Amino acid sequence: MSHIRIAFFVLLSAVLMLQISCTSSGLEKEIIGKWVEIDGSEKMEFFKDGTIMVTESSLNMSGKYSFLEKNRIKVELGGLGMLAGPQIAAIEISNEQLTITEPNGKKSVYRRE
């Protein structure tokens, strides 16, 4: 009986890990592309190789991004963006809109270009 329970928990753990990994890879694929801020002037482009280009007015910054969890992203920009240090935020993509929520609760919403 105990061997059956152990086998069940191992199987259940494997299924849950697979489900989590599939969910995160979906969001990682969905974020690829160009995004324009709805109530602002910022534009972002996420590339498959983990790099990002951010444009605001005439300022262009590039850097890299990575997913820390299925809905949390870390962005590290070069140039003047380095002054801000690594930025970590929660993200959500729904109906061709990307919502970024900073740790202080400030939300920015982007539409796919």
VMD Tcl script that builds the backbone (N, CA, C; Angstrom):
set m [mol new atoms 339]
animate dup $m
set s [atomselect $m all]
$s set {name element resname resid chain x y z} {
  {N N MET 1 A 0.815 -1.200 0.000}
  {CA C MET 1 A 0.000 0.000 0.000}
  {C C MET 1 A 0.859 1.265 0.000}
  {N N SER 2 A 1.939 1.290 0.781}
  {CA C SER 2 A 2.767 2.492 0.848}
  {C C SER 2 A 3.516 2.715 -0.463}
  {N N HIS 3 A 3.864 1.629 -1.188}
  {CA C HIS 3 A 4.529 1.784 -2.481}
  {C C HIS 3 A 3.588 2.438 -3.498}
  {N N ILE 4 A 2.329 2.117 -3.393}
  {CA C ILE 4 A 1.340 2.715 -4.299}
  {C C ILE 4 A 1.210 4.203 -4.012}
  {N N ARG 5 A 1.184 4.590 -2.746}
  {CA C ARG 5 A 1.102 6.012 -2.385}
  {C C ARG 5 A 2.327 6.769 -2.886}
  {N N ILE 6 A 3.492 6.197 -2.686}
  {CA C ILE 6 A 4.723 6.849 -3.137}
  {C C ILE 6 A 4.690 7.030 -4.647}
  {N N ALA 7 A 4.302 5.989 -5.365}
  {CA C ALA 7 A 4.220 6.068 -6.824}
  {C C ALA 7 A 3.202 7.130 -7.246}
  {N N PHE 8 A 2.083 7.202 -6.535}
  {CA C PHE 8 A 1.054 8.197 -6.840}
  {C C PHE 8 A 1.604 9.612 -6.656}
  {N N PHE 9 A 2.289 9.868 -5.539}
  {CA C PHE 9 A 2.825 11.198 -5.277}
  {C C PHE 9 A 3.934 11.577 -6.262}
  {N N VAL 10 A 4.739 10.610 -6.653}
  {CA C VAL 10 A 5.780 10.880 -7.658}
  {C C VAL 10 A 5.121 11.245 -8.987}
  {N N LEU 11 A 4.105 10.503 -9.381}
  {CA C LEU 11 A 3.392 10.777 -10.620}
  {C C LEU 11 A 2.696 12.130 -10.556}
  {N N LEU 12 A 2.039 12.419 -9.448}
  {CA C LEU 12 A 1.350 13.695 -9.286}
  {C C LEU 12 A 2.343 14.857 -9.347}
  {N N SER 13 A 3.485 14.722 -8.705}
  {CA C SER 13 A 4.518 15.759 -8.739}
  {C C SER 13 A 5.009 15.996 -10.157}
  {N N ALA 14 A 5.219 14.921 -10.902}
  {CA C ALA 14 A 5.692 15.036 -12.284}
  {C C ALA 14 A 4.667 15.768 -13.149}
  {N N VAL 15 A 3.393 15.441 -12.980}
  {CA C VAL 15 A 2.338 16.091 -13.752}
  {C C VAL 15 A 2.271 17.586 -13.410}
  {N N LEU 16 A 2.361 17.931 -12.136}
  {CA C LEU 16 A 2.316 19.335 -11.737}
  {C C LEU 16 A 3.507 20.111 -12.278}
  {N N MET 17 A 4.695 19.526 -12.238}
  {CA C MET 17 A 5.878 20.198 -12.762}
  {C C MET 17 A 5.755 20.412 -14.268}
  {N N LEU 18 A 5.227 19.437 -14.973}
  {CA C LEU 18 A 5.017 19.570 -16.408}
  {C C LEU 18 A 4.021 20.677 -16.706}
  {N N GLN 19 A 2.947 20.744 -15.939}
  {CA C GLN 19 A 1.936 21.774 -16.129}
  {C C GLN 19 A 2.519 23.157 -15.878}
  {N N ILE 20 A 3.322 23.320 -14.845}
  {CA C ILE 20 A 3.946 24.602 -14.537}
  {C C ILE 20 A 4.897 25.003 -15.648}
  {N N SER 21 A 5.714 24.081 -16.119}
  {CA C SER 21 A 6.679 24.420 -17.163}
  {C C SER 21 A 5.981 24.774 -18.465}
  {N N CYS 22 A 4.890 24.117 -18.787}
  {CA C CYS 22 A 4.159 24.439 -20.010}
  {C C CYS 22 A 3.536 25.821 -19.914}
  {N N THR 23 A 3.013 26.170 -18.745}
  {CA C THR 23 A 2.405 27.474 -18.557}
  {C C THR 23 A 3.432 28.572 -18.733}
  {N N SER 24 A 4.598 28.425 -18.136}
  {CA C SER 24 A 5.596 29.479 -18.237}
  {C C SER 24 A 6.131 29.604 -19.659}
  {N N SER 25 A 6.323 28.490 -20.349}
  {CA C SER 25 A 6.827 28.593 -21.710}
  {C C SER 25 A 5.802 29.259 -22.610}
  {N N GLY 26 A 4.498 29.127 -22.313}
  {CA C GLY 26 A 3.466 29.806 -23.086}
  {C C GLY 26 A 3.584 31.313 -22.973}
  {N N LEU 27 A 3.776 31.809 -21.757}
  {CA C LEU 27 A 3.930 33.244 -21.533}
  {C C LEU 27 A 5.239 33.741 -22.138}
  {N N GLU 28 A 6.274 32.936 -22.047}
  {CA C GLU 28 A 7.563 33.311 -22.631}
  {C C GLU 28 A 7.452 33.457 -24.147}
  {N N LYS 29 A 6.604 32.654 -24.765}
  {CA C LYS 29 A 6.394 32.759 -26.211}
  {C C LYS 29 A 5.477 33.928 -26.545}
  {N N GLU 30 A 4.471 34.141 -25.711}
  {CA C GLU 30 A 3.497 35.209 -25.971}
  {C C GLU 30 A 4.112 36.605 -25.908}
  {N N ILE 31 A 5.132 36.795 -25.096}
  {CA C ILE 31 A 5.702 38.128 -24.909}
  {C C ILE 31 A 6.558 38.568 -26.095}
  {N N ILE 32 A 6.985 37.627 -26.923}
  {CA C ILE 32 A 7.846 37.946 -28.067}
  {C C ILE 32 A 7.112 38.891 -29.019}
  {N N GLY 33 A 7.772 39.982 -29.373}
  {CA C GLY 33 A 7.189 40.934 -30.313}
  {C C GLY 33 A 7.267 42.360 -29.814}
  {N N LYS 34 A 6.579 43.256 -30.532}
  {CA C LYS 34 A 6.594 44.687 -30.221}
  {C C LYS 34 A 5.352 45.072 -29.421}
  {N N TRP 35 A 5.569 45.939 -28.427}
  {CA C TRP 35 A 4.503 46.417 -27.552}
  {C C TRP 35 A 4.589 47.935 -27.429}
  {N N VAL 36 A 3.434 48.603 -27.467}
  {CA C VAL 36 A 3.355 50.058 -27.361}
  {C C VAL 36 A 2.516 50.401 -26.137}
  {N N GLU 37 A 3.040 51.296 -25.288}
  {CA C GLU 37 A 2.321 51.696 -24.070}
  {C C GLU 37 A 1.034 52.424 -24.446}
  {N N ILE 38 A -0.068 52.046 -23.829}
  {CA C ILE 38 A -1.371 52.624 -24.168}
  {C C ILE 38 A -1.480 54.080 -23.720}
  {N N ASP 39 A -1.125 54.398 -22.486}
  {CA C ASP 39 A -1.224 55.769 -21.990}
  {C C ASP 39 A 0.153 56.392 -21.801}
  {N N GLY 40 A 1.032 56.194 -22.769}
  {CA C GLY 40 A 2.388 56.720 -22.663}
  {C C GLY 40 A 3.094 56.650 -24.005}
  {N N SER 41 A 4.406 56.856 -23.984}
  {CA C SER 41 A 5.159 56.888 -25.234}
  {C C SER 41 A 6.188 55.759 -25.335}
  {N N GLU 42 A 6.206 54.861 -24.363}
  {CA C GLU 42 A 7.214 53.800 -24.354}
  {C C GLU 42 A 6.854 52.679 -25.326}
  {N N LYS 43 A 7.890 52.168 -25.997}
  {CA C LYS 43 A 7.747 50.996 -26.862}
  {C C LYS 43 A 8.771 49.975 -26.414}
  {N N MET 44 A 8.387 48.708 -26.448}
  {CA C MET 44 A 9.295 47.623 -26.087}
  {C C MET 44 A 9.214 46.542 -27.144}
  {N N GLU 45 A 10.346 45.915 -27.392}
  {CA C GLU 45 A 10.355 44.751 -28.266}
  {C C GLU 45 A 11.134 43.643 -27.566}
  {N N PHE 46 A 10.457 42.510 -27.384}
  {CA C PHE 46 A 11.061 41.334 -26.768}
  {C C PHE 46 A 11.462 40.368 -27.869}
  {N N PHE 47 A 12.686 39.870 -27.808}
  {CA C PHE 47 A 13.199 38.945 -28.807}
  {C C PHE 47 A 13.326 37.539 -28.219}
  {N N LYS 48 A 13.295 36.527 -29.079}
  {CA C LYS 48 A 13.374 35.125 -28.655}
  {C C LYS 48 A 14.648 34.807 -27.886}
  {N N ASP 49 A 15.736 35.522 -28.191}
  {CA C ASP 49 A 17.019 35.208 -27.564}
  {C C ASP 49 A 17.188 35.798 -26.163}
  {N N GLY 50 A 16.110 36.387 -25.608}
  {CA C GLY 50 A 16.177 36.938 -24.256}
  {C C GLY 50 A 16.652 38.377 -24.204}
  {N N THR 51 A 16.697 39.052 -25.351}
  {CA C THR 51 A 17.065 40.463 -25.354}
  {C C THR 51 A 15.827 41.328 -25.524}
  {N N ILE 52 A 15.968 42.583 -25.120}
  {CA C ILE 52 A 14.857 43.531 -25.180}
  {C C ILE 52 A 15.378 44.873 -25.672}
  {N N MET 53 A 14.536 45.590 -26.409}
  {CA C MET 53 A 14.841 46.954 -26.852}
  {C C MET 53 A 13.700 47.835 -26.326}
  {N N VAL 54 A 14.075 48.898 -25.611}
  {CA C VAL 54 A 13.093 49.824 -25.048}
  {C C VAL 54 A 13.345 51.195 -25.660}
  {N N THR 55 A 12.274 51.829 -26.155}
  {CA C THR 55 A 12.366 53.159 -26.747}
  {C C THR 55 A 11.342 54.060 -26.068}
  {N N GLU 56 A 11.828 55.219 -25.610}
  {CA C GLU 56 A 10.922 56.231 -25.071}
  {C C GLU 56 A 11.403 57.572 -25.583}
  {N N SER 57 A 10.527 58.249 -26.310}
  {CA C SER 57 A 10.886 59.495 -27.005}
  {C C SER 57 A 12.089 59.197 -27.900}
  {N N SER 58 A 13.202 59.859 -27.716}
  {CA C SER 58 A 14.373 59.617 -28.565}
  {C C SER 58 A 15.427 58.754 -27.868}
  {N N LEU 59 A 15.093 58.209 -26.716}
  {CA C LEU 59 A 16.028 57.389 -25.945}
  {C C LEU 59 A 15.813 55.912 -26.264}
  {N N ASN 60 A 16.879 55.235 -26.709}
  {CA C ASN 60 A 16.834 53.801 -26.993}
  {C C ASN 60 A 17.739 53.072 -26.014}
  {N N MET 61 A 17.215 52.025 -25.400}
  {CA C MET 61 A 18.008 51.209 -24.483}
  {C C MET 61 A 17.798 49.750 -24.837}
  {N N SER 62 A 18.846 48.974 -24.734}
  {CA C SER 62 A 18.737 47.542 -24.966}
  {C C SER 62 A 19.254 46.819 -23.738}
  {N N GLY 63 A 18.873 45.572 -23.622}
  {CA C GLY 63 A 19.301 44.781 -22.487}
  {C C GLY 63 A 18.833 43.355 -22.633}
  {N N LYS 64 A 18.627 42.723 -21.494}
  {CA C LYS 64 A 18.184 41.329 -21.510}
  {C C LYS 64 A 17.050 41.148 -20.506}
  {N N TYR 65 A 16.272 40.109 -20.730}
  {CA C TYR 65 A 15.182 39.781 -19.817}
  {C C TYR 65 A 15.189 38.280 -19.560}
  {N N SER 66 A 14.601 37.920 -18.424}
  {CA C SER 66 A 14.455 36.503 -18.104}
  {C C SER 66 A 13.240 36.341 -17.199}
  {N N PHE 67 A 12.645 35.169 -17.254}
  {CA C PHE 67 A 11.497 34.874 -16.402}
  {C C PHE 67 A 11.993 34.240 -15.110}
  {N N LEU 68 A 11.575 34.814 -13.978}
  {CA C LEU 68 A 11.932 34.273 -12.674}
  {C C LEU 68 A 10.927 33.210 -12.244}
  {N N GLU 69 A 9.688 33.441 -12.589}
  {CA C GLU 69 A 8.575 32.528 -12.341}
  {C C GLU 69 A 7.665 32.641 -13.546}
  {N N LYS 70 A 6.567 31.926 -13.532}
  {CA C LYS 70 A 5.717 31.926 -14.725}
  {C C LYS 70 A 5.153 33.297 -15.072}
  {N N ASN 71 A 4.995 34.194 -14.090}
  {CA C ASN 71 A 4.434 35.506 -14.400}
  {C C ASN 71 A 5.280 36.657 -13.847}
  {N N ARG 72 A 6.543 36.396 -13.559}
  {CA C ARG 72 A 7.453 37.454 -13.091}
  {C C ARG 72 A 8.664 37.515 -14.005}
  {N N ILE 73 A 9.003 38.736 -14.380}
  {CA C ILE 73 A 10.089 38.943 -15.332}
  {C C ILE 73 A 11.140 39.868 -14.719}
  {N N LYS 74 A 12.379 39.651 -15.109}
  {CA C LYS 74 A 13.497 40.490 -14.677}
  {C C LYS 74 A 14.088 41.120 -15.930}
  {N N VAL 75 A 14.224 42.449 -15.919}
  {CA C VAL 75 A 14.781 43.172 -17.056}
  {C C VAL 75 A 16.018 43.926 -16.591}
  {N N GLU 76 A 17.109 43.758 -17.332}
  {CA C GLU 76 A 18.363 44.466 -17.055}
  {C C GLU 76 A 18.758 45.224 -18.314}
  {N N LEU 77 A 18.684 46.553 -18.244}
  {CA C LEU 77 A 18.996 47.385 -19.390}
  {C C LEU 77 A 20.418 47.904 -19.312}
  {N N GLY 78 A 20.999 48.167 -20.472}
  {CA C GLY 78 A 22.319 48.757 -20.545}
  {C C GLY 78 A 22.211 50.263 -20.689}
  {N N GLY 79 A 23.318 50.938 -20.877}
  {CA C GLY 79 A 23.330 52.388 -21.049}
  {C C GLY 79 A 22.783 53.086 -19.821}
  {N N LEU 80 A 21.961 54.104 -20.041}
  {CA C LEU 80 A 21.367 54.836 -18.918}
  {C C LEU 80 A 20.438 53.943 -18.082}
  {N N GLY 81 A 19.915 52.898 -18.686}
  {CA C GLY 81 A 19.039 51.970 -17.971}
  {C C GLY 81 A 19.748 51.246 -16.848}
  {N N MET 82 A 21.077 51.164 -16.925}
  {CA C MET 82 A 21.849 50.500 -15.876}
  {C C MET 82 A 21.703 51.237 -14.547}
  {N N LEU 83 A 21.451 52.542 -14.596}
  {CA C LEU 83 A 21.319 53.333 -13.373}
  {C C LEU 83 A 20.153 52.850 -12.517}
  {N N ALA 84 A 19.118 52.348 -13.144}
  {CA C ALA 84 A 17.948 51.852 -12.412}
  {C C ALA 84 A 18.193 50.476 -11.816}
  {N N GLY 85 A 19.185 49.769 -12.326}
  {CA C GLY 85 A 19.455 48.416 -11.851}
  {C C GLY 85 A 18.443 47.441 -12.422}
  {N N PRO 86 A 18.545 46.177 -12.043}
  {CA C PRO 86 A 17.583 45.174 -12.532}
  {C C PRO 86 A 16.168 45.507 -12.065}
  {N N GLN 87 A 15.227 45.373 -12.965}
  {CA C GLN 87 A 13.820 45.632 -12.659}
  {C C GLN 87 A 13.063 44.313 -12.672}
  {N N ILE 88 A 12.310 44.062 -11.613}
  {CA C ILE 88 A 11.503 42.844 -11.521}
  {C C ILE 88 A 10.040 43.258 -11.424}
  {N N ALA 89 A 9.202 42.622 -12.220}
  {CA C ALA 89 A 7.779 42.979 -12.243}
  {C C ALA 89 A 6.940 41.751 -12.565}
  {N N ALA 90 A 5.676 41.832 -12.177}
  {CA C ALA 90 A 4.701 40.803 -12.554}
  {C C ALA 90 A 4.143 41.176 -13.914}
  {N N ILE 91 A 3.878 40.180 -14.738}
  {CA C ILE 91 A 3.309 40.448 -16.060}
  {C C ILE 91 A 2.090 39.573 -16.297}
  {N N GLU 92 A 1.226 40.096 -17.147}
  {CA C GLU 92 A 0.038 39.355 -17.569}
  {C C GLU 92 A -0.234 39.730 -19.014}
  {N N ILE 93 A -0.538 38.729 -19.829}
  {CA C ILE 93 A -0.884 38.982 -21.227}
  {C C ILE 93 A -2.284 38.426 -21.460}
  {N N SER 94 A -3.162 39.318 -21.937}
  {CA C SER 94 A -4.539 38.925 -22.200}
  {C C SER 94 A -5.095 39.817 -23.302}
  {N N ASN 95 A -5.749 39.216 -24.278}
  {CA C ASN 95 A -6.379 39.960 -25.368}
  {C C ASN 95 A -5.427 40.946 -26.031}
  {N N GLU 96 A -4.218 40.469 -26.370}
  {CA C GLU 96 A -3.214 41.282 -27.046}
  {C C GLU 96 A -2.778 42.500 -26.231}
  {N N GLN 97 A -2.946 42.429 -24.903}
  {CA C GLN 97 A -2.470 43.482 -24.014}
  {C C GLN 97 A -1.512 42.885 -22.995}
  {N N LEU 98 A -0.431 43.608 -22.754}
  {CA C LEU 98 A 0.577 43.233 -21.770}
  {C C LEU 98 A 0.466 44.202 -20.602}
  {N N THR 99 A 0.232 43.667 -19.412}
  {CA C THR 99 A 0.174 44.495 -18.209}
  {C C THR 99 A 1.394 44.182 -17.365}
  {N N ILE 100 A 2.143 45.225 -17.022}
  {CA C ILE 100 A 3.325 45.094 -16.178}
  {C C ILE 100 A 3.014 45.771 -14.854}
  {N N THR 101 A 3.142 45.023 -13.765}
  {CA C THR 101 A 2.884 45.551 -12.434}
  {C C THR 101 A 4.190 45.570 -11.656}
  {N N GLU 102 A 4.630 46.773 -11.309}
  {CA C GLU 102 A 5.866 46.945 -10.553}
  {C C GLU 102 A 5.630 46.557 -9.087}
  {N N PRO 103 A 6.709 46.306 -8.336}
  {CA C PRO 103 A 6.563 45.929 -6.923}
  {C C PRO 103 A 5.781 46.955 -6.087}
  {N N ASN 104 A 5.829 48.240 -6.485}
  {CA C ASN 104 A 5.094 49.270 -5.739}
  {C C ASN 104 A 3.617 49.342 -6.127}
  {N N GLY 105 A 3.179 48.477 -7.061}
  {CA C GLY 105 A 1.777 48.429 -7.467}
  {C C GLY 105 A 1.466 49.212 -8.725}
  {N N LYS 106 A 2.401 50.022 -9.220}
  {CA C LYS 106 A 2.165 50.803 -10.439}
  {C C LYS 106 A 2.031 49.868 -11.634}
  {N N LYS 107 A 0.960 50.091 -12.422}
  {CA C LYS 107 A 0.708 49.258 -13.597}
  {C C LYS 107 A 0.908 50.057 -14.870}
  {N N SER 108 A 1.500 49.410 -15.858}
  {CA C SER 108 A 1.623 49.969 -17.193}
  {C C SER 108 A 1.019 48.960 -18.152}
  {N N VAL 109 A 0.221 49.450 -19.092}
  {CA C VAL 109 A -0.463 48.562 -20.032}
  {C C VAL 109 A -0.001 48.879 -21.452}
  {N N TYR 110 A 0.299 47.816 -22.194}
  {CA C TYR 110 A 0.805 47.920 -23.548}
  {C C TYR 110 A -0.099 47.111 -24.476}
  {N N ARG 111 A -0.170 47.534 -25.731}
  {CA C ARG 111 A -0.886 46.753 -26.741}
  {C C ARG 111 A 0.134 46.239 -27.745}
  {N N ARG 112 A -0.166 45.105 -28.311}
  {CA C ARG 112 A 0.738 44.519 -29.313}
  {C C ARG 112 A 0.714 45.391 -30.565}
  {N N GLU 113 A 1.876 45.648 -31.084}
  {CA C GLU 113 A 1.973 46.471 -32.303}
  {C C GLU 113 A 1.943 45.600 -33.529}
}
mol reanalyze $m
mol bondsrecalc $m
mol representation Tube
mol addrep $m
